Amino acid sequence: MARNQIIIKPTKKSSAKVTKTRKKYDTAASKRQLRSFAIDIYKVLKQVHPKGSISSQAIGVMNSFVDDLFERVAVEAAHLARYRKKTEITDEDIQLAIRLLLPPGLAKNVTFEASRAVTSYRKLE
């Protein structure tokens, strides 16, 4: 008898044996959503080049690039928090991680835009 089968024994009224198989992956945990930056990449493209287009392969490459960059910043910020013997990653840790990972001109622009975004978010609260 297979492990994922339910066998219902026949009653006096019916003499047929009914077997039912369960779906292996029917839980919410297995239906995990994959995060994708495809919509955001497309929006930025339309802001920079309104008539431009991008292939799905290029979207995949850009998505991998953004995932990798976020992971590198998160790991570096976690290391910096650990050096300071703190359990939380602060915005200072993230800014310092960005300064360590990116070239100086790009890092300066990123930290400026990030602080501006945080300021506008805090005004909404």
Secondary structure, 3 states (H helix, E strand, C coil): CCCCEEEECCCCCCCCCEEEECCCCCCCHHHCCCCCCHHHHHHHHHHHCCCCCCCHHHHHHHHHHHHHHHHHHHHHHHHHHHHCCCCCCCHHHHHHHHHHHCCHHHHHHHHHHHHHHHHHHHHHC
